[in-house]
Amino acid sequence: MITHGDGAWSGTTNTDRGLVLYGKEMTSVGDGQNIELRLLYKGTIVCKVDFGVCSHPIEFEYISANALSHMWGVRVEEAWNNDSGSGFNASLDEVYSLEALSGHTYDDPPFNASGPIKKQRDPEPMNLLSFDDYHAIRRSLVYNYQIGSRSYSQVVLWSCHRCLQFGDLTENRIVQSVVDIGPPGFPDWWIVTTIVHTCPGIAISIAQDLP
């Protein structure tokens, strides 16, 4: 049995199975680059790696989606599982989510590209039970109705303040299309927002009636 001096972790080892470590108290914020696991042979360091005890998000969970009343687009409620094995996200209190947007294309009209791509999500701790993600634009940015679309990609990222690691969780492709579903001479304009979560492969599509 090997025990760290402050009781933050313990481990067991033998010559056949190597070293298995078990986290106890999580690494303090700011210590992520100050802790090393060292392998010594006859007093000489033969290997060393950064080491920390913390929990990270591992997979996306879709909960629900609904159309917004004040914008063209949708609110998606989502959650994340973590790798602590506890089933709860309290251990993600120092892990923050953020997003990266890219590949914005659009037809103008019906979309005015002078506004933001979407309502940007602010970095927030991931120990919440669920999160709201908005894929929407201001109503004033859709004008001169005619068939057309806009699209962009979103990568949801995470950053751990304990160990300073970061990674990505899911990549989404978002398409908003203006369509006319009415018979000839009687236009009936709608805007359809479609979100494809590439992992775990969920597609969400919601239509809103344009005035």
C-alpha positions in Angstrom: 0.0 0.0 0.0 1.3 3.4 -1.0 -0.2 6.5 0.7 0.3 10.1 -0.3 1.4 12.3 2.6 -1.8 14.4 2.8 -4.1 11.4 2.2 -5.2 12.7 -1.2 -4.7 9.3 -2.8 -3.7 5.8 -2.1 -2.7 2.9 -4.3 -1.7 -0.7 -4.5 1.0 -2.3 -6.7 2.6 -5.6 -7.5 5.1 -6.6 -10.1 2.5 -8.2 -12.5 -0.3 -5.7 -12.5 1.4 -2.4 -12.1 0.1 0.5 -10.1 -3.6 1.3 -9.5 -4.4 4.6 -7.8 -7.7 5.6 -6.1 -8.7 9.2 -5.6 -9.8 10.5 -2.2 -9.7 14.2 -1.8 -9.7 16.1 -5.1 -6.7 18.2 -6.1 -7.0 21.8 -5.1 -7.5 24.4 -7.8 -4.1 25.8 -8.8 -2.2 22.6 -7.9 -2.7 20.9 -11.2 0.9 21.5 -12.4 2.5 21.2 -9.0 1.9 17.4 -8.4 3.9 14.7 -9.9 3.9 10.9 -9.7 7.5 9.8 -9.8 9.0 6.3 -10.3 12.4 5.9 -8.6 14.9 3.1 -9.1 17.7 3.0 -6.5 17.1 6.7 -5.7 17.0 7.8 -9.3 13.9 9.2 -11.0 13.3 7.0 -14.1 9.8 8.3 -14.9 7.5 11.1 -13.8 4.0 12.3 -14.9 1.6 15.0 -13.8 -0.9 13.7 -11.4 -4.3 14.9 -10.0 -7.5 13.6 -8.5 -10.6 15.1 -10.2 -13.7 14.1 -12.1 -14.4 14.9 -15.7 -17.5 14.8 -17.9 -17.7 11.8 -20.3 -20.9 11.8 -22.2 -23.8 13.9 -23.4 -27.4 13.3 -22.3 -30.3 14.9 -24.2 -33.3 15.8 -22.0 -35.7 18.0 -24.0 -36.1 20.8 -26.6 -38.7 23.5 -27.1 -39.3 26.4 -29.4 -38.6 29.9 -28.1 -41.4 32.5 -28.1 -39.2 35.6 -28.5 -36.6 34.3 -31.0 -36.4 32.0 -34.0 -34.9 28.8 -32.7 -34.9 26.4 -29.8 -33.8 25.8 -26.2 -32.1 22.5 -25.6 -31.9 21.1 -22.1 -29.0 18.7 -21.7 -26.9 17.0 -19.0 -23.6 15.3 -18.7 -22.4 12.1 -17.0 -19.0 12.0 -15.3 -16.3 9.4 -14.8 -16.3 9.4 -10.9 -18.7 6.5 -10.7 -20.9 8.4 -8.3 -23.7 9.0 -10.7 -23.8 12.7 -9.5 -22.2 15.7 -10.9 -21.2 17.4 -7.6 -17.6 16.5 -8.3 -17.6 18.6 -11.5 -17.8 21.9 -9.5 -14.4 23.0 -11.0 -15.1 21.8 -14.5 -16.5 24.5 -16.8 -18.3 24.1 -20.2 -17.9 26.4 -23.1 -18.4 26.2 -26.8 -16.6 26.8 -30.1 -18.6 27.8 -33.2 -17.4 27.5 -36.8 -18.4 27.1 -40.5 -21.3 29.6 -40.5 -22.9 29.8 -44.0 -26.2 31.6 -44.8 -28.5 32.7 -47.6 -29.1 36.5 -47.5 -32.1 36.9 -47.7 -33.8 35.4 -45.9 -31.1 35.7 -43.2 -29.4 38.9 -42.2 -25.9 37.9 -41.2 -25.1 41.2 -39.4 -26.2 39.6 -36.0 -24.5 36.9 -33.9 -24.5 33.3 -35.0 -26.4 32.3 -31.9 -27.0 33.3 -28.3 -23.5 32.4 -27.0 -23.4 30.2 -23.9 -21.3 31.6 -21.0 -18.8 29.3 -19.3 -20.5 27.6 -16.4 -19.6 25.0 -13.8 -20.8 21.5 -14.9 -22.0 20.4 -11.4 -25.5 21.6 -12.3 -28.3 19.0 -12.8 -28.9 20.3 -16.4 -27.9 23.0 -18.8 -29.7 25.2 -21.3 -28.2 25.7 -24.8 -29.9 28.1 -27.1 -29.7 27.8 -30.9 -31.6 30.9 -32.0 -31.4 34.3 -33.7 -33.3 37.5 -33.2 -36.6 37.6 -35.1 -35.5 40.8 -36.9 -32.7 38.9 -38.6 -35.1 36.9 -40.7 -36.6 39.1 -43.5 -37.9 39.2 -47.1 -39.2 35.7 -46.8 -37.9 33.3 -49.5 -36.6 29.7 -49.4 -33.1 29.7 -47.9 -31.0 28.4 -45.0 -28.1 29.0 -42.7 -25.9 26.5 -40.8 -23.0 26.3 -38.4 -21.1 23.7 -36.3 -20.8 23.8 -32.5 -18.3 21.9 -30.4 -19.1 21.7 -26.6 -15.9 21.8 -24.7 -14.9 21.3 -21.0 -12.0 22.7 -19.0 -10.9 21.4 -15.6 -9.5 24.0 -13.2 -8.1 21.3 -10.9 -5.8 19.5 -13.3 -5.8 22.0 -16.2 -6.9 19.4 -18.7 -9.5 20.1 -21.3 -11.4 18.2 -24.0 -14.5 18.1 -26.1 -17.8 16.3 -25.4 -20.0 16.6 -28.5 -20.1 18.2 -31.9 -23.4 19.5 -33.2 -24.5 20.6 -36.6 -27.3 23.3 -36.7 -29.4 24.2 -39.7 -32.1 26.8 -39.8 -34.3 26.8 -43.0 -37.0 29.1 -44.2 -39.6 27.0 -46.1 -43.0 27.6 -47.8 -45.4 24.8 -47.2 -48.5 26.5 -48.7 -50.1 25.7 -52.1 -49.2 27.8 -55.2 -50.3 31.4 -54.7 -50.9 31.0 -51.0 -47.6 31.2 -49.2 -47.3 29.7 -45.7 -43.8 30.5 -44.4 -42.1 28.6 -41.6 -38.7 28.4 -40.1 -37.3 25.0 -39.2 -34.4 24.6 -36.7 -32.6 21.2 -36.9 -29.8 20.2 -34.5 -27.9 17.0 -35.1 -25.8 15.8 -32.1 -23.1 13.7 -33.8 -22.5 12.0 -30.4 -24.7 10.1 -29.4 -26.4 10.6 -32.8 -29.6 12.5 -31.9 -31.5 14.7 -34.3 -33.9 17.4 -33.1 -36.1 19.4 -35.5 -38.7 22.1 -34.4 -40.8 24.3 -36.8 -42.1 27.8 -36.0 -44.8 29.7 -38.0 -43.4 32.9 -39.5 -45.9 35.9 -39.4 
